[in-house]
Amino acid sequence: MRFANHIRRAGLLALALLLATGALAQNKFTIAVLPDVQGETNDQRLTQRFEWLAQNQADLNLRMVLQVGDLMNFNDERQYVHQSKAYEVLDRAVIPFANALGNHDTAAVLHDGGSAAPGNVNLNLRNTEKFNRNWPISRFVNYVGSYEPGKIENSYHLFRAGGLKWGVLALELWPRTPVIEWAKQVVDQHPDVNWIVLTHSYLEGNSQLVQNNGGYGDNSPQFLFDQLIKPSANIQMVFSGHTGRHGYLEQTTDPGTKVHAFLQCYHDNETNPTRLVTIDTEARTLETWVYAPNTDERRDDGSARTVNGLNLVKPAD
């Protein structure tokens, strides 16, 4: 009971930053973005975070929870079970979520902390059997389709919020060329959807675009930008992790859309940082900050930002 009361108090303190009275206006909604949480496989910080989000779901008008990859620390079955159980909080609250798979969520990383498992590391990076067994497609409320049948690492999820259509495009780490081609087809087939790209590696810790494939991936984030994001008129945001702590980069596409890329990694060993992103579709603004529910701490580290003039697209119907 003491913990529940602390969660409620923390929720009120954080929400006071946005709310004058009651819930958010209908043109406003919130997305929660989790950083790399691989350090949370032996405690309850992931569960605590989800409990806070569930308890404040209505006031936040929370529409999606995104996780940027490295949900696990090692390719260890016990860690998959531990993290999967935490997600049951979202399952029970029927809060839609989407995950990007990091290298630590695949067979590419050894149990003992080695950076890459023996054998063909590129093939191991695409071995996601354990993840897909613990997070089957049936758990994803807003799921629409995948690049590969029955596999979630390259998938898209659609929802409505603030009177507009939104989509989350979750892509594998350092994606293969056919995956990027598939993703482009998905975006092109939904021109009235405002897209969010979710992938593990995109920005460096200095807020610059990553130029390499990690040494054992396929294509670099620069290639992903050039082939998928730069030609698009309706990709709005990119969320990633993998390196550094936090960062931000504004990019401009060929049609002139401003794309807002956010890095949230942290590798926090004490608290449970969560990026909250509140979008106002009427004002075309975005407010974001990083908040840790279990310590009631808003990060004063430069990760908060206000974005004006979002180039939002409206649905045809």
QUINOR-V990051 format. One record per backbone hydrogen bond with DSSP energy under -0.5 kcal/mol. CO is the residue of the C=O (numbers start at 1). NH is the residue of the N-H. E is the energy in kcal/mol with one decimal. If there is no record, write none. Layout:
co=<CO;CO>
nh=<NH;NH>
e=<E;E>
//
This chain:
co=<1;2;3;4;5;6;7;8;9;10;11;12;14;15;15;25;27;29;30;30;31;32;33;34;37;38;44;45;46;47;48;49;50;51;52;54;56;57;57;59;61;64;65;66;67;70;70;74;76;76;77;78;79;80;81;82;83;85;86;87;88;89;90;90;91;94;96;98;100;102;103;106;108;109;110;114;119;120;121;122;123;124;124;126;127;128;129;130;131;136;137;139;140;142;145;148;154;155;156;156;157;159;161;164;165;166;167;167;168;168;169;169;170;172;174;175;176;177;178;179;180;181;182;183;184;185;186;187;190;192;193;194;195;195;196;197;197;198;200;200;202;204;208;210;212;213;213;220;221;222;223;224;224;225;229;230;234;234;236;237;238;239;240;241;245;247;249;249;251;253;257;257;259;259;260;261;262;263;265;272;273;274;274;275;276;276;277;277;278;279;279;280;280;284;284;285;286;287;288;289;290;291;291;292;292;292;297;297;299;305;307;310>
nh=<5;6;7;8;9;10;11;12;13;14;15;16;17;18;19;28;281;279;63;64;277;66;275;68;40;41;48;49;50;51;52;53;54;55;56;57;60;61;62;24;30;32;98;34;100;37;38;76;79;80;81;82;83;84;85;86;87;88;89;91;92;93;94;95;94;96;65;67;102;105;106;109;117;75;113;110;121;124;125;126;126;107;127;128;107;132;133;134;135;139;140;141;143;158;156;151;147;170;144;145;168;166;164;161;194;159;169;196;157;170;171;198;155;175;218;219;180;181;182;183;184;185;186;187;188;189;190;190;193;165;195;167;236;237;169;199;239;171;202;241;210;207;204;222;221;216;217;224;225;226;227;228;229;230;232;254;195;236;260;197;262;199;264;243;265;263;251;261;259;256;253;259;251;261;238;249;240;247;267;293;35;276;291;33;278;289;31;279;287;29;281;284;285;309;310;280;307;278;305;276;299;274;293;295;296;297;292;299;301;288;286;312>
e=<-2.4;-2.1;-2.4;-2.1;-2.4;-2.7;-2.4;-2.1;-2.2;-2.3;-2.7;-1.5;-1.5;-1.9;-3.1;-2.3;-2.6;-2.6;-2.6;-0.8;-2.7;-3.3;-2.8;-2.0;-2.2;-0.6;-2.8;-2.2;-2.0;-2.4;-2.2;-2.2;-2.6;-2.4;-1.5;-1.0;-2.4;-0.9;-2.2;-1.2;-1.9;-2.3;-2.0;-3.6;-2.5;-0.8;-0.6;-2.9;-0.7;-1.7;-2.2;-2.4;-2.6;-2.6;-2.1;-1.3;-1.4;-1.3;-1.7;-2.1;-2.7;-1.8;-0.7;-2.2;-0.9;-0.6;-1.6;-1.7;-0.5;-1.6;-1.2;-0.9;-1.9;-0.8;-0.9;-0.9;-1.1;-2.3;-2.1;-0.8;-0.7;-1.1;-1.4;-1.1;-1.5;-2.5;-1.7;-1.7;-2.6;-2.2;-1.8;-0.9;-1.4;-1.9;-2.4;-2.0;-2.5;-2.4;-2.5;-1.3;-2.8;-3.2;-1.8;-2.2;-2.5;-2.4;-0.5;-2.7;-2.1;-0.7;-0.6;-2.7;-1.8;-0.6;-1.7;-1.2;-1.8;-2.3;-2.2;-2.6;-2.4;-1.8;-2.1;-2.4;-2.7;-2.1;-0.5;-1.2;-1.6;-0.5;-0.7;-2.3;-3.0;-1.3;-3.2;-0.5;-2.5;-2.7;-0.5;-2.7;-2.7;-1.8;-3.4;-1.1;-0.6;-0.8;-1.6;-2.0;-2.6;-2.6;-2.5;-2.4;-1.3;-3.6;-1.3;-3.2;-2.9;-0.6;-2.6;-2.8;-3.1;-2.0;-2.2;-1.1;-3.5;-2.5;-0.5;-2.8;-3.5;-1.3;-2.5;-0.6;-2.9;-0.7;-1.8;-2.2;-1.9;-1.6;-2.5;-0.7;-0.7;-0.5;-2.7;-3.2;-0.5;-1.6;-2.5;-0.6;-2.7;-1.7;-0.7;-1.4;-1.6;-0.6;-2.5;-2.5;-2.9;-3.2;-2.5;-2.9;-2.9;-1.5;-0.6;-0.8;-0.9;-1.7;-2.9;-0.6;-0.6;-2.4;-2.4;-1.6>
//
